[in-house]
Amino acid sequence: MSQRITIDPITRIEGHLRIDLEVDGGRVSKAWSSGTMWRGIETILQGRDPRDAWAFTQRICGVCTTVHAITSVRSVENALGLEVPLNAQLIRNIIISAHALHDHVVHFYHLSALDWVDVVAALKADPAKASALAESISSWPGNSTKELAAVKARLAGFVAAGQLGPFQNGYWGHPAMRLPPEVNLLAVAHYLQALEIQRKANQIVAILGSKTPHIQNLAVGGVANAINLDSPSALNMEKLYKVKDLLDEVSGFVTQCYLVDVAAVAGFYPEWFKYGAGVTNYLAVPDLPIDAKMTRFDLPGGVIMAGQAGVRKIENWNDAFLKANVTESIAHSHYDGDWQRGPWEEETVPKFTGEWKAETAAPQKYSWVKAPRLDGKPMQVGPLAQVLVGFLTNDPLTVKWVSAAISTVKAIHKIDVTPAMLHSTLGRHAARAIRTAMMSELTLKHWKMLVENIGKGDTSIFVDPMPKLQSGSYRGVGFHEAPRGTLSHWCVIENGKIKNYQCVVPSTWNAGPRDGHDQPGPYEAALVGNPIADPKLPLEALRTIHSFDPCLACAIHTHDADGTEHGMVKVL
């Protein structure tokens, strides 16, 4: 007999997401993903100066600010055919890379690790044994017996006071939790240490971007970071070396702690390499350009269909196949009509057709998220897509860190993990840790490139877009491989004003509903087959959803006006 479960809202994400499940025999047989908020930024931008769009679009989300800003300026630059000075490209690259380091660390430790870590069980741990275990697999200096004993005492104080703070209402003691007490203690310690590490990554964004969130240094045509090594108010060597010091510290945590922790946790849940694959079509775009013409990139892009070994490479942002074959369907989305169109031809006209009652079957329209497709197919985007594309095309940096992750799992647990196992819930976590290690290395590389280019006497940071912008009609698209995956902004410009603007974002690709051909989106497909031990505590469903790192603020703001409660489950 099937049973319906509604999880609303999904917590420890950005935005508002509802997941409905049908469970048969302890496993998910069908799933629906509903974004319950509407964005509307595209409508706000119509008629505005395209040079201002980036300042608006980075307000789509309070987390993904930088990624929308950079993609927006790239969209307008693409439309106008601008070449951006190398210094500007490198400054942008360091900002978006530091943002990614911050984002990935926060996602694992503060948003998703609590699906796997039993925080209260850490009180049973022996700090000395936990320290010995940690030091056998990592040189991270925050693993001393003294440090871990202090964390255990701090946690005991929370529990004794009945005030667990961010750990309140967790699934502590759930039968799906199985980490040993010492590993739980290490994870709690690193959760607390990661709070400081993510702050330092974000400090890099603030130094170069003037503030965070919502950076202020971008411009269509470059950046506003005046370079003058003799001026304390401009970008000088003191500021650049401050960035370097912060990068070194963040990089140490990523490679000695984050990557190791993911490997350690994965080995205790090997069956989760079998759950959560869902859509095995993957899309990643090249990023981190290293020339003004934007023809060479340090992150590879490509398309994988049906999990096959063959990759259709995406060499640059003018890829004709990509620009011609991205569409969005609104067959099951709260917008007027029933069409599937390319972003340049789209419109964003909201039409809410009613609230979905938890006890009823799914209505025709059940989400504010559109359903993106590439060549008519649903695609999974995110770190897993990028890592698979890089690995299958023998990108040296990707191969290096995939090999390091596999070796770490084997060293800790004496089990073999293959790249094919990455098509899974745990695979998405592993890929994100691998990508974070890659980004830590690339950020330092681009810092060095920037310093060396300035040392040659090049201080150029901007080209003026106005000569092209004053008249004429243009269409452009900006791409960015954001922390959650492929992000694109599509603009139509006429006589210096925005005529149409559409954002196709990672969580739209992944969280989107079924399309007009009833093809489920990646969230919906990935949940099918997941075990559910206790329908009242659907921890396993959260594991798979959190592995995508949802950001529904980006993907789609509308609530039930009556505030009616339609169901409740215990979530953290």
Buried (B, 14 or more C-beta within 10 A) or exposed (E): EEEBBBBBBBEBBBBBBBBBBBBEEEBBBBBBBBBBBBBBBBEBBEEBBBBBBBBBBBBBBEBBBBBBBBBBBBBBBBBBEBEBBBBBBBBBBBBBBBBBBBBBBBBBBBBBBBBBBBBBBBBEBBBEBBBEBBBEBBEBEBBBBEBBBBBBEEBEEBBEEEEBEEBEEBBBEBEBBEBBBBBBBBBBBBBBBBEEBBEBBBBBBBBBBBEBBBBEBBBBBBBBBBBEEEEEEEBBEEBBEEBBEBBEBBBBBBBBBBBBBBBBBBBBBBEBBEBBBBBBBBBBBBBBBBEBEBEEBBBBBBBBBEBEEEBBEBEBBBBEEBBEBBBBBBBBBBBEEEBBBBBBEBBBEBEEEEBBEBEEEBBEBBBBBBBBBBBEBBBBBBBBBBBBBBBBBEBEBBBBBBEBBBEBBBEBBEEEBEBEBBBBBBBBBBBBBBBBBBBBBBBBBBBEBBBEBBEEEBBBBBBEBEEBBEEEEBBBBBBBBBBBBBBBBBBBBEEBBBBBBBBBBBBBBBBBBBBBEEBBBBBBBBBBBBBBEBBEBBBBBBBBBBBBBBBBBBBBEBEEEEEEEEBEBBBB
